Amino acid sequence: MNTETTEANLPAQLMAKPVLSWDEFWDGILGLPKSTAEQVARDAPAPKFFMLGRRRYIRTADAVEWLNQAASAAPYFPRRNKRSTAKGPL
């Protein structure tokens, strides 16, 4: 088995390219379905992409910048349990 083409190495191989195809970025790196990619692309802070013929491409630098902006705009905070820790009626 060739270790260079395993799924674990796939995102690293894709990010080493200067330009990613639309499907490589959304499906190969983010693992999102096409319908979600289309919806995100229509929203206001969409990643920059360009067209060559009828195909869409994203520069890797623009993809990383967009991912960093999205991560800082909506950081993950673990949910806190609102239940009281005391046992029994008060």
N, C-alpha and C positions, 0 to 999 in steps of 0.2 A: 504494500500500500504506500502510495506517495504521500508524505507528510505535508508537502507544500500545498496540496489541494484539499486538505481536510477542512471541515466547516469551522473549526476553531481558528484557522488562519485566514478565513475568507474576509472578514472585515478589515484586517490589517493589510491584506493584499489590495483591497479596494481603495483604502485610504491612501495608499502609496501612489495611486494614479493622480495625475493633475486634473483630470476631468472624469466625472462619473455620469453614466447614463441615468435617466430618470428611474428606471427599474432597479439599477444597481444601488442607488442611494436609498430609495424607500424600502425596497424588499431586501436587498443584500445587507445593508448596514442597519437600518432601523427595524426591519422585520414587520413593516406595516402593509396592509392590503392596499390594492390600487384605489379603492373607493375612499379610504381614509387619506391617502396621498392627494387625491384630487380635491378633497374638501379642505385640507390644510393649505394647499396651494392657492385656493380662492380666498382664504382669510387674509386680513390686513398684514400681519408680519410674515409674509410668505418668503421662502428662500429664493434668492436670485437664481434664475435659470435662463438659458438661451436656447434658441432653436437652430438646428442645422437640418434644413429640409423640413420634414415633418417630425423629426425626433427632438426630444428635449434633453438637455444636458445641464449639469450643475458643476461648477468649478469646485474642487475639493476645499479650497480656502473659504469660499462663500458658504459651503455646507457646514464647515466647522464653526464659522462665525455665527451663522443662523442657529445652530445647535446651542452654542454658548449663550446667545441672547434668549432663547427659549428657556433654557435652564435657569437663568438668572431672573427671568420674568415670573416664573411659576416654580419656585423651589419646593421640594418635597419636605413636608413636616409630618412626622409620625402622628397618627391619631392618638389622642389621649382619651382614656376611659373616663367618662363623667360619673360613673358610679362611685358611691362612697366606699371607702375601704373598711369602714366599721361594720362588724357583723351584728346582726340582730336589730330589733327595733330600738329607736332612740327615745 
